[in-house]
């Protein structure tokens, strides 16, 4: 489907600081930077992903764009409408879904939840009846719509969230970590659905921690860290940032901090991370020359058992890890 | 209204607690030797306490309820203004609150054979409508206050039954010391309750117009305060990002 032209979302110099207090008797004022002057433009019909670690500013960005937060300075427009001053007009034309189980009336049925929010969006009754029936069918909630939400599975609740977000047939849909806590099948179904929505012409702004998710569905992504954008482009373009590098994965048992320091000190190594796999640890080393690194492993990791050593092409996650490491 | 209908706490507040208060009140006022005009405090007092309790708790906690449900952000970000949504919810609570009078009047009639022979039904209906409006405006003003100021809920919690005394729900305000009568005069429901009880007795003097006007005027003041507080909630929530916090 051809995309309408023009930006759906424009952000310029957006800044947000949170103020909190520390201490019970001696209270001190603490300022935390949420966004530190970000600029972004997202075209209509685009499926855009915002990636970043916890506290990077993803949710702050979404909340400002959905009119839930006011920025300290800078400008943000969605569908040409100012998110600070034109909230009433904008709220009719956007939808949002936040991850997690909350945000629904658990003691009401899924159908009652949708009817209630349709009223709040001032959707005419004949339109809302038809649309709710369509959404229930499309999101696989048929037959369960009259059950109370409290007995829904996590996946059903998330699909109900999405149905609520689509009630007003929004032109721009914001999804804040929509697959958080879903099982792999549920997450995959949701990703397919999100891609279908984008293909039908909706602009979708999604935040996620999952790199493969961004890689598989997003047209374009940006990486944010400590309130600043550190990269922006297509998933392939972001991956190209690390194309001159390779990745070596080593499965070991009982690796120590001393060994990791040794690995980090090897020439050409850009980052080292450790994950768990069953009883062993998987050490991921990003480096300029994987073949040379593999020859040095037995020296650096002497005294521990190497179960498996493999080399692969860098993924989006590798690019992400490097970008975050460089910007931290 | 459906949310309230599935809340065990709300059902207790509408039906069970007023019933208890009514039974106690009727035992006190229907005892041998008690003057008959006082019996009306037993008949309506429990219902009034229940009605106030629903307005104060169910209505006043509408914003906090949304917070606890995790739905406040969803409700906040729709095109309908927050105060309009909450007005609907408070109206729903108030309508359910009227059920408080069912068990109290029933126990008075069937349990104590209590009747109201001098009831002026038109003045009673007007007084009840004014009382309902005053409770509605108090609930509307309390809702943003609870959201803005974390001390408001515990403070007003302690004040719940004090309000029943100052409102003259179980006995006339004229029995209170002068300073307390002054405080009671600033509460719209006090005037509406006075008119309500006066409409059940033929002994005067009664100045219904003044009482209704005082209750309605104070209620309009509460309403103006409520609208100001809603703007403050809207502004502060968007500034601090505290909407989702419990």
Interface residues (C-beta under 8 A of the other chain):
Chain A: X18 X19 X60 X63 X66 X67 X68 X69 X70 X88 X91 X92 X96 X98 X100 X102 X103 X104 X105 X106 X107 X108 X112 X117 X120 X121 X122 X164
Chain B: X2 X3 X6 X7 X69 X70 X71 X73 X74 X75 X76 X77 X78 X79 X80 X85 X237 X238 X239 X240 X241 X243
